[in-house]
Amino acid sequence: MKFGGSTLRAMAPLLPLAATLIALATSSQQAQSGEQFSGRLLAISGRASMIRYVPGALDRADHVARRLDHIVLDLQKRIDGPSPLAAVVLGRREWEASGFELPYEIPIKVGNVSVVVALPALGDDRSVAAWKRWLGTELPAIPGVPMIGTAEHVSSLLISDVFFQRAVCELVVSQTLLVGQEPWITGVMAHLAMISLYDRYEPSRATQVETIFHRLRGQLPLLIKLANDKPHGDESFLLREAHLHDGARRIFAHSGQKALAKILKRARRDGGPLSRAALVHLHPVVEEWLQAMPGEVGLR
């Protein structure tokens, strides 16, 4: 990954603001679950990121910090995004004790503050099975031999990292003029920011990311239909995100790397938040995308 010259300060003291934010997020989850695991979390900091992580996950936390730095610093420059942001890297046991609304495989905003994302420390057999079910196919192959776990474990974690990047982009967008008057607009802008980042810095992964969302759009309606009256919140969440990604993909296909700047210019002129009318005026493909949206997605 080409993340520039960002060097992590392992075990560096947390900045006061970020430490407070992470403490707020963690204490909020403790109140839900009654599980007092926060005291066992270690801490590192990056240039624009604060990471808490379970013991044994330093390498993972290092990777997360570098990616978070990369996202924050790029979007801070391009769309006036906030800084710093924070992440909490958890094992499956801590995750399940927390009472999060989404399963271990899907990174999620935590607590009552809007700058902290929780994500998995490792992929495992359950992660592999979940992503195979949601994608309806084998997981993408990875080169080399992993140091921890199997190749499929690592592949499942890389897919989770796509949703980590999505979650971070949503947090950033929601604190800029690109936030939408309707929630789906914010979601599309988050995916547009994510697509822009992959295209700019990791073009070799951009096609793979698009394939992931394409497969989700194809497989998840069948899983939801087969669920009948059983809860299927995970699948519904992923289906919405897959279609939001499709809307952003269409915008990017039209305007490329200029898309975010073009939309931000309009939002600044209007004073924000971003309206459907403004977005459709700039990119008529958005209206076509909305009209073709399957009803079960629930965006319209």
Secondary structure, 3 states (H helix, E strand, C coil): CCCCCCCCECCCCCCHHHHHHHHHHHHHHHHHHCCCCHHHCEEEECCCEEEEECCCCHHHHHHHHHHHHHHHHHHHHHHCCCCCEEEEEECHHHHHHHCCCCCCCCCEECCCCCCEEEEECCCCHHHHHHHHHHHCCCCCCCCCCCCCCCHHHHHHHHHHHHHHHHHHHHHHHCCCCCCECCHHHHHHHHHHHHHHHHHHHCHHHHHHHHHHHHHHHHHHHHHHHHHCCCCCHHHHHHHHHHHHHHHHHHHHHHHHHHHHHHHHHHHHHHCCCECHHHHHHHCCHHHHHHHCCCHHHCCC
